[in-house]
Amino acid sequence: MAKTLNFAVVGLGMGMHHCKAIQQAKGAALTAVCDTDEARRETGVRQFDCKGYARYADLLRDTDVDAVCVVTESGKHAKMGIQAARAGKHLIMEKPVDVRPAAITELEETVRETGVKCGCIFQYRMDNCNRMLKRAIEKGKMGNLIGVHAHLPWFRAASYYDGPHGAWRGTWRWDGGGSLMNQGIHTLDLAIFLGGPVHSVAGFYGVYNHQIQSEDQTVAVLQFANGALGTLYTTTCALPEGAQHIYLYGTKGSFSRRGNTLEFCEMGTPRERARMMELFGGKEGKDAASSDPMAVSADGHLQIIEDLVKAVRNDREPVIPLAAARHAVDVARAIYRSGKTGRVVKIGE
Ligand SMILES: NC(=O)c1ccc[n+]([C@@H]2O[C@H](COP(=O)([O-])OP(=O)(O)OC[C@H]3O[C@@H](n4cnc5c(N)ncnc54)[C@H](O)[C@@H]3O)[C@@H](O)[C@H]2O)c1
């Protein structure tokens, strides 16, 4: 029988979702949790009946642990991933994989050198509707892509940025930005997943209704490598909070998806269109996480964890490799650079 992959989770805010997902995932088991916050650590140990570590270095010395989910503040991710890889642990990296490109490059090099597997979280990529839309685009059912437009009108209360676990949010150093790098990075990544890599951007951002350092509203124009043009809007100020909305236009068709609802899908044969609407039309439109950060579903996490188990067993790349996860960070950084300098910024320049 194939060996169970024993996981540990470091960072027990969103990390609690990882713990639940690991417990349900086939071929995975939760061996340990780690958090410097004693109350969070003890809750994790009690709830999941596993070992608890206050010090990350002690967790990394535990030879029962095969893989680590890094779910700490975003600006700590790459460093902690590098430490785990050097200790021979496979990795699940929460989004964004880090906020500094140089740190991500170092993580990429370490993963290559150590040979560990590194899967990244962008759970919208695992969603059935998004996967079917992507397959249809790849099969040419939309023709050539012309427009890729994505909105994330969410709300975060002032309390989200306060308290012992809030102060890092909305800071450049630890959050890497605000509504774009934290919440909107999912929306940006989905636009990239469906529309392809981004070539250059023009962006604007500012702080509109929170006491934070970075931004709570960003607008960008995206030029995709395939020539399509796009727009991106992210905010944590929207009242009432709304759902993520993505719509794509091609020379042969288009679709629009708001929250979990496919609003229309005009591509492929009439039968294919009807099937997509039957499967994904008419669902609940609002995002549960639009105002409650902990209301995200753990389904995508579970699939990404099961995929890491298979990637280790079959010695293959995880479904969301580091290179894919870093592109969204590079594009978000370019949007901020454009907003700061007032010029169009090429990705990777
Ligand atoms: N995929 C998603 O939908 C989703 C949703 C929310 C958050 N996130 C991501 O998850 C990450 C964590 O966000 P959060 O809201 O849970 O933050 P949080 O501040 O609530 O939790 C971070 C935890 O890490 C712990 N920690 C920090 N440094 C540590 C160390 N050296 N050793 C042990 N523990 C340490 C902190 O004590 C804290 O409990 C962020 O990168 C965020 O972007 C992803």
The ligand as an SDF file (V2000), in Angstrom:
LIG
                    3D

 44 48  0  0  0  0  0  0  0  0999 V2000
   -6.4480   30.7690    0.1940 N   0  0  0  0  0  0  0  0  0  0  0  0
   -7.2450   31.6020    0.8190 C   0  0  0  0  0  0  0  0  0  0  0  0
   -8.4250   31.7600    0.4470 O   0  0  0  0  0  0  0  0  0  0  0  0
   -6.7510   32.3740    1.9990 C   0  0  0  0  0  0  0  0  0  0  0  0
   -7.6640   32.9720    2.8870 C   0  0  0  0  0  0  0  0  0  0  0  0
   -7.1470   33.6980    3.9940 C   0  0  0  0  0  0  0  0  0  0  0  0
   -5.7720   33.8250    4.1510 C   0  0  0  0  0  0  0  0  0  0  0  0
   -4.9160   33.2560    3.2510 N   0  0  0  0  0  0  0  0  0  0  0  0
   -3.4580   33.4270    3.3900 C   0  0  0  0  0  0  0  0  0  0  0  0
   -3.0400   32.7050    4.5470 O   0  0  0  0  0  0  0  0  0  0  0  0
   -1.9330   33.3630    5.1710 C   0  0  0  0  0  0  0  0  0  0  0  0
   -2.2440   33.5850    6.6410 C   0  0  0  0  0  0  0  0  0  0  0  0
   -3.3590   34.4570    6.7420 O   0  0  0  0  0  0  0  0  0  0  0  0
   -4.2210   34.5100    8.0960 P   0  0  0  0  0  0  0  0  0  0  0  0
   -5.3620   35.4000    7.8060 O   0  0  0  0  0  0  0  0  0  0  0  0
   -4.4630   33.1440    8.6040 O   0  0  0  0  0  0  0  0  0  0  0  0
   -3.1720   35.2580    9.0570 O   0  0  0  0  0  0  0  0  0  0  0  0
   -3.0960   35.1960   10.6410 P   0  0  0  0  0  0  0  0  0  0  0  0
   -2.2550   36.3450   11.0670 O   0  0  0  0  0  0  0  0  0  0  0  0
   -4.4670   35.0540   11.2100 O   0  0  0  0  0  0  0  0  0  0  0  0
   -2.3210   33.8170   10.9350 O   0  0  0  0  0  0  0  0  0  0  0  0
   -0.9330   33.6720   10.8020 C   0  0  0  0  0  0  0  0  0  0  0  0
   -0.4590   32.7800   11.9440 C   0  0  0  0  0  0  0  0  0  0  0  0
    0.9100   32.4510   11.7460 O   0  0  0  0  0  0  0  0  0  0  0  0
    1.5160   32.4070   13.0270 C   0  0  0  0  0  0  0  0  0  0  0  0
    2.9750   32.5560   12.8730 N   0  0  0  0  0  0  0  0  0  0  0  0
    3.6260   33.6100   12.3280 C   0  0  0  0  0  0  0  0  0  0  0  0
    4.9670   33.3940   12.3440 N   0  0  0  0  0  0  0  0  0  0  0  0
    5.1560   32.1740   12.8960 C   0  0  0  0  0  0  0  0  0  0  0  0
    6.3150   31.4060   13.1810 C   0  0  0  0  0  0  0  0  0  0  0  0
    7.5500   31.8340   12.8730 N   0  0  0  0  0  0  0  0  0  0  0  0
    6.1540   30.1850   13.7660 N   0  0  0  0  0  0  0  0  0  0  0  0
    4.9030   29.7350   14.0570 C   0  0  0  0  0  0  0  0  0  0  0  0
    3.7720   30.4340   13.8240 N   0  0  0  0  0  0  0  0  0  0  0  0
    3.8940   31.6400   13.2370 C   0  0  0  0  0  0  0  0  0  0  0  0
    0.8740   33.5690   13.7750 C   0  0  0  0  0  0  0  0  0  0  0  0
    1.0100   33.4560   15.1830 O   0  0  0  0  0  0  0  0  0  0  0  0
   -0.5720   33.4570   13.3080 C   0  0  0  0  0  0  0  0  0  0  0  0
   -1.3380   32.6540   14.1850 O   0  0  0  0  0  0  0  0  0  0  0  0
   -1.7120   34.6600    4.3950 C   0  0  0  0  0  0  0  0  0  0  0  0
   -0.6490   34.5040    3.5150 O   0  0  0  0  0  0  0  0  0  0  0  0
   -3.0220   34.8720    3.6310 C   0  0  0  0  0  0  0  0  0  0  0  0
   -2.8310   35.5590    2.4110 O   0  0  0  0  0  0  0  0  0  0  0  0
   -5.3800   32.5280    2.1990 C   0  0  0  0  0  0  0  0  0  0  0  0
  1  2  1  0
  2  3  2  0
  2  4  1  0
  4  5  1  0
  4 44  2  0
  5  6  2  0
  6  7  1  0
  7  8  2  0
  8  9  1  0
  8 44  1  0
  9 10  1  0
  9 42  1  0
 10 11  1  0
 11 12  1  0
 11 40  1  0
 12 13  1  0
 13 14  1  0
 14 15  2  0
 14 16  1  0
 14 17  1  0
 17 18  1  0
 18 19  2  0
 18 20  1  0
 18 21  1  0
 21 22  1  0
 22 23  1  0
 23 24  1  0
 23 38  1  0
 24 25  1  0
 25 26  1  0
 25 36  1  0
 26 27  1  0
 26 35  1  0
 27 28  2  0
 28 29  1  0
 29 30  1  0
 29 35  2  0
 30 31  1  0
 30 32  2  0
 32 33  1  0
 33 34  2  0
 34 35  1  0
 36 37  1  0
 36 38  1  0
 38 39  1  0
 40 41  1  0
 40 42  1  0
 42 43  1  0
M  CHG  2   8   1  16  -1
M  END
$$$$
